[in-house]
């Protein structure tokens, strides 16, 4: 049909058909890559990757500062074990022979401990370190300043990741935490891929090497992967770690699907009449005026609203209602995991999914 289509339709030449096909291809590709900017998970994947890289780099650079400045003041390493704080103290002290009682107040502001600041002052007076030239001190201080700036940037990046996770995956971040949730999304490739995974895959996500090694050697398969970094696994007893990891993976799957395909609450104010009917989630026989909060499920495709969801958006927008991310479902799922942990200790049965979801939707 495509070959003889220009002969069957009057006025349609092969050149115009090729242009139409090209335009259709461009429109299709544009629709596939057009995401909602508030729901894009690519930024989360890049942020968590950069955060992990910064952790490695800051640790490596801090060890270099310790080794470099340790020639001059070796006792400082035991007094200040934290990497970022050590770099700040080394930059502040400079030449240890110039450290005096007048510098004690500035040291206390950095280490936030008067006893530790006094210990640094006493150690500087009886240090066994070698003397160092002013040029070497300038280079050490310059490098310490770079490490401090990287550490400050890491804090800002973590806040950015927390805000993005609250927009893109609020339920998952409320359930398992922003960092672990971001690592799950990054390892899966996208939030949509994570939502498509079964709970058994989410449970061992990140432990693929151990899984295939166990299958090859016919040994025990791993009980958990990336979700091991969740606080729930550490709080469970040794005999219950596998059980709670399986339960937590199940809840993570539910939370990721809620975030991917719904997870938006509609908040707004409605003024109107509801004569014995149902208007905006509020029933009544007289004038209705007030603020309401509705957790509704809007179908989404590739993170963007479908036609049905857009129709709802027009309807709610006409009523003065806007969509905002909500973590209500994640909070309820987290309560379920807490109840499951208590069940392992006390034997009190936790609530069912149906009961919890009804409470979240109301």
C-alpha positions in Angstrom: 0.0 0.0 0.0 2.8 2.4 0.9 4.4 1.7 -2.5 1.3 2.4 -4.6 -0.3 5.0 -2.3 0.6 8.1 -4.5 -1.1 6.4 -7.4 -4.3 5.7 -5.4 -4.7 9.2 -3.9 -5.0 12.2 -6.3 -2.6 15.1 -5.7 -0.3 13.0 -3.5 3.1 12.7 -5.0 6.0 10.6 -3.7 7.8 13.7 -2.6 4.8 14.9 -0.5 4.4 11.4 1.0 8.0 11.4 2.0 7.5 14.8 3.7 4.4 13.5 5.5 6.3 10.4 6.8 9.2 12.6 7.9 6.8 15.0 9.8 5.0 12.0 11.4 8.4 10.6 12.5 9.4 13.9 14.0 6.0 14.3 15.8 6.2 10.8 17.2 9.8 11.3 18.4 9.0 14.7 20.0 6.0 13.1 21.8 8.3 10.3 23.1 10.9 12.6 24.6 8.6 15.3 25.8 8.5 14.8 29.6 7.0 16.8 32.3 9.9 18.8 33.8 8.6 18.3 37.3 8.6 14.5 36.9 11.9 13.8 35.1 14.1 11.2 36.9 17.2 11.7 34.7 18.3 14.5 37.1 18.0 12.2 40.0 20.2 9.6 38.3 22.9 12.1 37.5 22.7 13.7 41.0 23.1 10.4 42.9 26.0 9.4 40.6 27.7 12.7 41.2 27.0 12.4 44.9 28.7 9.0 45.1 31.6 10.3 43.0 32.0 13.3 45.3 32.1 11.0 48.4 35.0 9.1 46.8 36.8 12.2 45.7 36.4 14.1 49.0 37.6 11.0 50.9 40.7 10.7 48.7 41.5 14.4 48.8 41.1 14.5 52.6 43.5 11.6 53.0 46.0 13.5 50.9 45.6 16.6 53.1 46.1 14.4 56.2 49.2 12.9 54.8 50.6 16.2 53.6 49.8 18.3 56.7 50.7 15.3 58.9 54.4 15.9 58.3 54.0 19.3 60.1 51.4 18.4 62.7 51.0 14.6 63.1 49.1 14.8 66.4 46.1 16.5 64.8 44.9 13.3 63.0 44.0 11.6 66.3 42.3 14.7 67.7 40.2 15.5 64.6 39.2 12.3 62.8 36.5 13.8 60.6 37.8 14.5 57.0 36.0 17.8 56.3 36.6 19.2 59.8 40.3 18.2 59.6 40.7 20.3 56.4 39.0 23.3 58.0 41.3 23.0 61.1 44.4 22.6 58.9 43.5 25.6 56.9 42.8 27.7 60.0 46.0 26.7 61.9 48.5 26.9 59.1 51.9 27.0 60.9 51.4 25.3 64.3 54.0 27.5 65.9 51.8 30.5 65.3 48.9 29.0 67.2 48.2 30.8 70.5 45.5 31.4 73.0 44.0 34.1 70.8 43.2 31.5 68.2 41.3 29.3 70.7 37.9 31.0 70.0 38.2 30.4 66.2 39.1 26.8 66.8 36.1 26.3 69.0 33.8 27.6 66.2 35.3 25.0 63.8 35.4 21.9 66.0 32.4 22.9 68.2 34.1 21.6 71.3 36.1 23.6 73.8 37.9 20.6 75.2 39.0 19.5 71.7 40.2 23.0 70.8 42.3 23.1 74.0 43.7 19.7 73.2 44.8 20.9 69.7 46.5 24.0 71.3 48.4 21.8 73.8 49.4 19.3 71.1 50.7 22.1 68.8 53.1 23.2 71.6 54.7 19.8 72.0 54.3 18.4 68.5 57.0 16.2 67.0 56.3 17.4 63.5 58.9 18.9 61.2 59.1 22.5 60.3 57.5 23.6 57.0 58.2 26.4 54.6 55.7 29.2 53.8 55.4 28.0 50.2 54.4 24.5 51.3 51.9 26.0 53.7 50.4 28.1 50.9 49.9 24.9 48.7 48.4 22.9 51.6 46.0 25.7 52.5 45.0 26.1 48.8 44.3 22.4 48.5 42.4 22.3 51.8 40.2 25.2 50.5 39.3 23.1 47.5 38.4 20.1 49.6 36.2 22.4 51.8 34.4 23.8 48.8 33.8 20.3 47.5 32.3 19.3 50.8 30.1 22.4 50.9 28.9 21.6 47.3 28.1 18.1 48.3 25.8 19.4 51.0 24.0 21.6 48.5 23.8 18.7 46.1 22.2 16.5 48.7 19.5 19.1 49.4 18.9 19.4 45.7 18.5 15.6 45.5 16.1 15.6 48.4 13.9 18.3 46.7 13.9 16.4 43.4 13.0 13.1 45.1 10.1 14.8 46.9 8.8 16.0 43.4 9.5 12.9 41.3 9.2 10.0 43.8 7.6 11.3 47.1 6.2 8.0 48.2 9.4 6.1 47.6 11.6 8.7 49.4 9.1 8.8 52.3 9.3 5.0 52.6 13.0 4.2 52.2 14.8 7.6 52.2 16.0 9.9 49.4 19.4 8.4 48.9 18.4 4.8 48.8 15.4 5.6 46.6 17.6 7.5 44.2 20.1 4.6 44.0 17.2 2.2 43.2 16.0 4.5 40.4 19.6 5.0 39.1 20.3 1.2 39.1 17.0 0.4 37.4 17.6 3.1 34.7 14.4 5.1 35.3 11.4 5.3 37.7 9.3 3.6 35.0 11.7 0.6 34.8 11.7 0.4 38.6 7.9 0.4 38.7 7.9 -2.5 36.1 10.2 -4.7 38.2 8.6 -7.3 40.5 9.4 -7.2 44.2 11.8 -10.1 44.0 14.0 -8.1 41.5 13.8 -5.0 43.6 14.9 -7.0 46.7 18.2 -8.1 45.1 18.8 -5.0 42.9 22.5 -4.2 43.2 23.5 -7.7 44.2 23.6 -9.2 40.7 27.2 -10.5 41.0 26.4 -12.4 44.2 23.1 -13.8 42.7 24.8 -15.2 39.6 27.7 -16.5 41.6 25.2 -18.3 43.9 23.3 -19.7 40.9 26.6 -20.9 39.4 27.9 -22.6 42.5 24.4 -23.7 43.7 24.9 -21.7 46.9 22.6 -19.5 48.9 21.2 -16.5 46.9 21.6 -13.0 48.4 18.7 -11.7 50.6 19.1 -8.0 49.7 20.9 -5.6 47.5 20.7 -1.8 47.6 17.8 -1.9 50.1 20.3 -3.2 52.7 21.3 0.5 53.3 17.8 1.2 54.6 17.4 1.6 58.4 14.8 -1.2 58.5 17.2 -3.9 57.6 19.7 -2.8 60.3 16.9 -2.7 63.0 15.7 -6.2 62.3 17.2 -9.2 64.1 19.6 -11.5 62.2 17.0 -14.2 61.7 14.5 -11.6 60.3 16.7 -9.7 57.9 15.6 -11.8 54.9 12.0 -11.5 55.8 11.9 -7.8 56.3 14.0 -7.2 53.2 11.4 -9.2 51.2 8.5 -7.2 52.8 10.3 -3.9 52.3 11.0 -4.7 48.6 7.2 -5.4 48.2 6.4 -1.9 49.7 9.1 -0.3 47.5 7.5 -1.8 44.4 4.1 -0.4 45.4 5.5 3.0 46.2 7.4 3.2 42.9 4.3 2.3 40.9 2.3 4.9 42.8 4.9 7.6 42.1 5.3 6.6 38.4 1.6 6.2 37.4 -0.1 8.5 40.0 1.1 10.0 43.3 -0.3 13.5 42.7 -2.7 15.1 45.1 -5.1 17.7 44.0 -5.5 20.6 46.4 -7.8 23.6 46.0 -10.8 25.6 46.9 -14.3 25.0 45.4 -17.3 27.3 45.6 -20.5 25.9 44.0 -23.8 24.1 44.5 -24.2 20.4 45.1 -27.9 19.5 45.1 -27.8 16.1 46.6 -24.9 15.1 44.4 -21.2 14.6 44.5 -19.1 17.7 43.7 -15.3 17.9 44.1 -15.3 15.0 46.5 -17.7 16.8 48.8 -21.4 15.7 49.2 -24.1 18.1 50.3 -27.5 19.6 49.6 -26.6 23.2 50.0 -23.9 25.6 48.8 -20.4 24.1 49.1 -17.5 26.3 50.0 -14.2 25.1 51.4 -10.8 23.6 50.9 -10.4 19.9 50.2 -7.6 17.5 49.7 -8.1 14.5 47.3 -5.6 11.8 46.6 -6.5 10.7 43.1 -4.9 8.4 40.6 -4.1 9.9 37.2 -2.8 7.6 34.5 0.7 8.6 33.2 2.8 7.5 30.3 6.5 8.0 30.4 6.1 10.4 33.3 3.7 12.7 31.3 0.0 12.9 31.7 -2.2 10.9 29.3 -5.3 12.3 27.6 -7.5 11.2 30.5 -5.2 12.8 33.0 -5.1 16.1 30.9 -8.9 16.1 30.9 -8.9 15.8 34.6 -6.3 18.6 34.8 -8.6 20.9 32.8 -11.6 20.0 35.0 -9.7 20.5 38.3 -7.9 23.6 36.9 -11.3 25.2 36.1 -12.2 24.6 39.8 -9.1 26.3 41.0 -7.3 23.1 41.8 -3.6 22.3 41.2 -1.6 19.1 41.3 1.1 18.8 44.0 3.3 15.7 44.8 2.1 13.9 47.9 4.0 11.5 50.2 0.8 10.3 52.0 1.1 6.8 50.4 4.7 6.5 51.3 4.1 7.5 54.9 1.4 4.8 55.2 3.6 2.2 53.6 6.4 3.1 56.1 3.9 2.6 58.9 3.2 -0.8 57.6 6.9 -1.7 57.6 7.2 -0.4 61.2 4.2 -2.6 62.1 5.9 -5.6 60.5 9.1 -5.0 62.5 6.9 -4.8 65.7 5.2 -8.0 64.6 8.5 -9.9 64.5 9.1 -8.8 68.1 5.7 -8.8 69.7 3.5 -11.0 67.4 0.9 -8.2 66.9 -0.4 -8.6 63.3 0.1 -5.5 61.0 -2.7 -4.0 59.0 -3.6 -5.2 55.5 -2.8 -3.2 52.4 -6.5 -2.5 51.7 -7.0 -0.9 55.1 -3.9 1.3 54.8 -4.7 2.4 51.3 -8.3 3.3 52.3 -6.8 5.5 55.1 -4.4 7.2 52.6 -7.2 7.9 50.0 -9.7 9.4 52.5 
